Amino acid sequence: MVIPKQSVAGAEAGRWYMMSVQGGAAHRVGYCASACDGHETREDALEHYLRFQLDRESDLWLDRRSAALACEICGRTTTLRARLGRNQKLFVLCATHQSTASLEELFRRRTAVVLTQDA
């Protein structure tokens, strides 16, 4: 699971980083994994990770074997899919909305839900 996590020790105490947490161990991911001084807020850490995913881990494709589903932006049925990041839930996006701008919008929607649940 990838989450924003605040450092609690050392010179980085109080700074936020995007971390992969597996089996109790955590390590920095995305652009936070190298040459990152950390972030003032968890929202800033999420934004930094979004930039990494848009730059390095976005995939858009046509899935001919899957059923047509509703586009997550407009509701039009489509077999086009997208992914933002590894091992993440797929997005369903029609031809009009299959873009990194739409991936960014949907990421922000999902993030808002997560941040609301954590508050």
C-alpha atoms as an extended CHARMM CRD file, in Angstrom:
* protein
*
       119  EXT
         1         1  MET       CA              0.0000000000        0.0000000000        0.0000000000  PROA      1               0.0000000000
         2         2  VAL       CA              1.3110000000        3.4900000000       -0.8720000000  PROA      2               0.0000000000
         3         3  ILE       CA              0.4160000000        6.2160000000        1.6200000000  PROA      3               0.0000000000
         4         4  PRO       CA              1.6240000000        9.6460000000        2.7280000000  PROA      4               0.0000000000
         5         5  LYS       CA              3.5390000000        9.1330000000        5.9600000000  PROA      5               0.0000000000
         6         6  GLN       CA              5.2010000000       11.5800000000        8.3020000000  PROA      6               0.0000000000
         7         7  SER       CA              8.7790000000       10.9500000000        9.4120000000  PROA      7               0.0000000000
         8         8  VAL       CA              9.0520000000       10.7450000000       13.2000000000  PROA      8               0.0000000000
         9         9  ALA       CA             12.8090000000       10.6350000000       13.7930000000  PROA      9               0.0000000000
        10        10  GLY       CA             16.0220000000       12.3650000000       12.8650000000  PROA      10              0.0000000000
        11        11  ALA       CA             16.5470000000       15.4970000000       10.8170000000  PROA      11              0.0000000000
        12        12  GLU       CA             13.4680000000       14.6180000000        8.7090000000  PROA      12              0.0000000000
        13        13  ALA       CA             11.0640000000       14.4990000000       11.6610000000  PROA      13              0.0000000000
        14        14  GLY       CA              7.7590000000       16.1630000000       10.8090000000  PROA      14              0.0000000000
        15        15  ARG       CA              8.3150000000       15.9800000000        7.0170000000  PROA      15              0.0000000000
        16        16  TRP       CA              5.8770000000       14.0350000000        4.8250000000  PROA      16              0.0000000000
        17        17  TYR       CA              6.9210000000       11.4300000000        2.2210000000  PROA      17              0.0000000000
        18        18  MET       CA              5.0650000000        8.9400000000        0.0260000000  PROA      18              0.0000000000
        19        19  MET       CA              5.8190000000        5.5180000000        1.4180000000  PROA      19              0.0000000000
        20        20  SER       CA              5.1710000000        1.9430000000        0.4150000000  PROA      20              0.0000000000
        21        21  VAL       CA              4.1840000000       -0.0270000000        3.5030000000  PROA      21              0.0000000000
        22        22  GLN       CA              4.3980000000       -3.8110000000        3.3150000000  PROA      22              0.0000000000
        23        23  GLY       CA              4.6400000000       -6.2470000000        6.1760000000  PROA      23              0.0000000000
        24        24  GLY       CA              5.3960000000       -3.5020000000        8.6740000000  PROA      24              0.0000000000
        25        25  ALA       CA              8.3550000000       -2.1730000000        6.6650000000  PROA      25              0.0000000000
        26        26  ALA       CA              8.1070000000        1.1980000000        4.9170000000  PROA      26              0.0000000000
        27        27  HSD       CA             10.2370000000        2.7800000000        2.2280000000  PROA      27              0.0000000000
        28        28  ARG       CA              9.9640000000        5.9460000000        0.1640000000  PROA      28              0.0000000000
        29        29  VAL       CA              8.5250000000        5.6900000000       -3.3370000000  PROA      29              0.0000000000
        30        30  GLY       CA              8.2000000000        7.8490000000       -6.4320000000  PROA      30              0.0000000000
        31        31  TYR       CA             10.1740000000       11.0660000000       -6.5060000000  PROA      31              0.0000000000
        32        32  CYS       CA             10.2890000000       10.9740000000       -2.6910000000  PROA      32              0.0000000000
        33        33  ALA       CA             12.6390000000        7.9700000000       -2.9860000000  PROA      33              0.0000000000
        34        34  SER       CA             15.5620000000       10.1140000000       -4.1250000000  PROA      34              0.0000000000
        35        35  ALA       CA             16.7470000000       13.6620000000       -3.5260000000  PROA      35              0.0000000000
        36        36  CYS       CA             13.5070000000       14.7620000000       -1.8560000000  PROA      36              0.0000000000
        37        37  ASP       CA             13.6360000000       16.9350000000        1.2510000000  PROA      37              0.0000000000
        38        38  GLY       CA             10.1240000000       15.9180000000        2.2580000000  PROA      38              0.0000000000
        39        39  HSD       CA              6.9440000000       17.9380000000        2.2790000000  PROA      39              0.0000000000
        40        40  GLU       CA              5.1550000000       20.2750000000        4.6780000000  PROA      40              0.0000000000
        41        41  THR       CA              1.8210000000       18.4280000000        4.3050000000  PROA      41              0.0000000000
        42        42  ARG       CA              0.5190000000       15.0360000000        3.2680000000  PROA      42              0.0000000000
        43        43  GLU       CA             -1.3300000000       16.7500000000        0.4070000000  PROA      43              0.0000000000
        44        44  ASP       CA              2.0280000000       18.0250000000       -0.9010000000  PROA      44              0.0000000000
        45        45  ALA       CA              3.4510000000       14.5000000000       -0.6900000000  PROA      45              0.0000000000
        46        46  LEU       CA              0.4470000000       13.1620000000       -2.6300000000  PROA      46              0.0000000000
        47        47  GLU       CA              0.9280000000       15.8610000000       -5.2840000000  PROA      47              0.0000000000
        48        48  HSD       CA              4.6030000000       14.9030000000       -5.6310000000  PROA      48              0.0000000000
        49        49  TYR       CA              3.6300000000       11.2500000000       -6.0880000000  PROA      49              0.0000000000
        50        50  LEU       CA              0.9720000000       12.1780000000       -8.6460000000  PROA      50              0.0000000000
        51        51  ARG       CA              3.6420000000       14.0080000000      -10.6990000000  PROA      51              0.0000000000
        52        52  PHE       CA              5.8080000000       10.8500000000      -10.5770000000  PROA      52              0.0000000000
        53        53  GLN       CA              2.9490000000        8.6230000000      -11.6990000000  PROA      53              0.0000000000
        54        54  LEU       CA              1.9000000000       10.9460000000      -14.5290000000  PROA      54              0.0000000000
        55        55  ASP       CA              5.5170000000       11.2230000000      -15.7090000000  PROA      55              0.0000000000
        56        56  ARG       CA              6.5340000000        7.5920000000      -15.3370000000  PROA      56              0.0000000000
        57        57  GLU       CA              3.6420000000        5.2100000000      -14.6900000000  PROA      57              0.0000000000
        58        58  SER       CA              0.6040000000        6.0920000000      -16.7760000000  PROA      58              0.0000000000
        59        59  ASP       CA             -0.7970000000        3.6090000000      -19.3070000000  PROA      59              0.0000000000
        60        60  LEU       CA             -3.7260000000        4.0570000000      -21.6910000000  PROA      60              0.0000000000
        61        61  TRP       CA             -5.0760000000        1.1730000000      -23.8310000000  PROA      61              0.0000000000
        62        62  LEU       CA             -8.0110000000       -0.5480000000      -25.5030000000  PROA      62              0.0000000000
        63        63  ASP       CA             -9.1470000000       -3.7680000000      -23.8230000000  PROA      63              0.0000000000
        64        64  ARG       CA            -10.9970000000       -5.7750000000      -26.4720000000  PROA      64              0.0000000000
        65        65  ARG       CA            -11.6060000000       -8.7230000000      -24.1260000000  PROA      65              0.0000000000
        66        66  SER       CA            -13.4460000000       -6.8190000000      -21.4230000000  PROA      66              0.0000000000
        67        67  ALA       CA            -17.0360000000       -5.7140000000      -21.2920000000  PROA      67              0.0000000000
        68        68  ALA       CA            -17.8850000000       -2.1210000000      -22.1250000000  PROA      68              0.0000000000
        69        69  LEU       CA            -18.1990000000       -0.0620000000      -18.9370000000  PROA      69              0.0000000000
        70        70  ALA       CA            -19.1610000000        3.5200000000      -18.1670000000  PROA      70              0.0000000000
        71        71  CYS       CA            -16.4750000000        6.1940000000      -18.5110000000  PROA      71              0.0000000000
        72        72  GLU       CA            -15.6820000000        7.5060000000      -15.0290000000  PROA      72              0.0000000000
        73        73  ILE       CA            -15.8590000000       11.0960000000      -16.2940000000  PROA      73              0.0000000000
        74        74  CYS       CA            -18.9260000000       11.2300000000      -18.5700000000  PROA      74              0.0000000000
        75        75  GLY       CA            -20.6390000000        7.8370000000      -18.2740000000  PROA      75              0.0000000000
        76        76  ARG       CA            -20.3230000000        6.9140000000      -21.9950000000  PROA      76              0.0000000000
        77        77  THR       CA            -19.7290000000        3.1630000000      -22.4810000000  PROA      77              0.0000000000
        78        78  THR       CA            -16.2380000000        2.1690000000      -23.5780000000  PROA      78              0.0000000000
        79        79  THR       CA            -13.6860000000       -0.6200000000      -23.5660000000  PROA      79              0.0000000000
        80        80  LEU       CA            -10.7980000000        1.8390000000      -23.1440000000  PROA      80              0.0000000000
        81        81  ARG       CA             -8.8420000000        1.5310000000      -19.9180000000  PROA      81              0.0000000000
        82        82  ALA       CA             -6.1190000000        3.4520000000      -18.1140000000  PROA      82              0.0000000000
        83        83  ARG       CA             -3.8390000000        2.9020000000      -15.1500000000  PROA      83              0.0000000000
        84        84  LEU       CA             -1.9560000000        5.3910000000      -13.0510000000  PROA      84              0.0000000000
        85        85  GLY       CA              0.7750000000        3.5950000000      -11.1330000000  PROA      85              0.0000000000
        86        86  ARG       CA              1.6080000000       -0.0460000000      -10.6940000000  PROA      86              0.0000000000
        87        87  ASN       CA             -0.8210000000       -2.4540000000       -9.0590000000  PROA      87              0.0000000000
        88        88  GLN       CA             -3.5470000000        0.1800000000       -8.9710000000  PROA      88              0.0000000000
        89        89  LYS       CA             -7.2310000000       -0.0660000000       -9.7580000000  PROA      89              0.0000000000
        90        90  LEU       CA             -7.9620000000        0.4960000000      -13.4470000000  PROA      90              0.0000000000
        91        91  PHE       CA             -9.7840000000        3.5820000000      -14.6810000000  PROA      91              0.0000000000
        92        92  VAL       CA            -12.4330000000        3.3780000000      -17.3950000000  PROA      92              0.0000000000
        93        93  LEU       CA            -12.0990000000        6.3160000000      -19.7890000000  PROA      93              0.0000000000
        94        94  CYS       CA            -13.7920000000        6.9030000000      -23.1480000000  PROA      94              0.0000000000
        95        95  ALA       CA            -11.8100000000        8.1350000000      -26.1740000000  PROA      95              0.0000000000
        96        96  THR       CA            -12.6010000000       11.7520000000      -25.2970000000  PROA      96              0.0000000000
        97        97  HSD       CA            -11.3490000000       11.3920000000      -21.7350000000  PROA      97              0.0000000000
        98        98  GLN       CA             -8.4620000000        8.9570000000      -22.1800000000  PROA      98              0.0000000000
        99        99  SER       CA             -5.6690000000       11.3700000000      -21.2410000000  PROA      99              0.0000000000
       100       100  THR       CA             -3.2500000000       12.1430000000      -18.4480000000  PROA      100             0.0000000000
       101       101  ALA       CA             -5.4040000000       15.1820000000      -17.5820000000  PROA      101             0.0000000000
       102       102  SER       CA             -8.3570000000       12.8510000000      -16.9080000000  PROA      102             0.0000000000
       103       103  LEU       CA             -6.1140000000       10.5030000000      -14.9130000000  PROA      103             0.0000000000
       104       104  GLU       CA             -5.0350000000       13.4860000000      -12.8220000000  PROA      104             0.0000000000
       105       105  GLU       CA             -8.6730000000       14.4930000000      -12.2120000000  PROA      105             0.0000000000
       106       106  LEU       CA             -9.6700000000       10.9770000000      -11.1560000000  PROA      106             0.0000000000
       107       107  PHE       CA             -6.6010000000       10.6320000000       -8.9250000000  PROA      107             0.0000000000
       108       108  ARG       CA             -7.6060000000       13.8430000000       -7.1670000000  PROA      108             0.0000000000
       109       109  ARG       CA            -11.1560000000       12.5080000000       -6.6850000000  PROA      109             0.0000000000
       110       110  ARG       CA             -9.8970000000        9.2520000000       -5.1660000000  PROA      110             0.0000000000
       111       111  THR       CA             -7.3740000000       11.1170000000       -3.0200000000  PROA      111             0.0000000000
       112       112  ALA       CA            -10.0870000000       13.4530000000       -1.7080000000  PROA      112             0.0000000000
       113       113  VAL       CA            -12.1010000000       10.4230000000       -0.5860000000  PROA      113             0.0000000000
       114       114  VAL       CA             -9.0570000000        8.9040000000        1.1820000000  PROA      114             0.0000000000
       115       115  LEU       CA             -8.1540000000       12.1940000000        2.8660000000  PROA      115             0.0000000000
       116       116  THR       CA            -11.7510000000       12.6290000000        4.0420000000  PROA      116             0.0000000000
       117       117  GLN       CA            -11.7720000000        9.1080000000        5.5200000000  PROA      117             0.0000000000
       118       118  ASP       CA             -8.4810000000        9.7630000000        7.3700000000  PROA      118             0.0000000000
       119       119  ALA       CA             -9.6880000000       13.0750000000        8.8270000000  PROA      119             0.0000000000
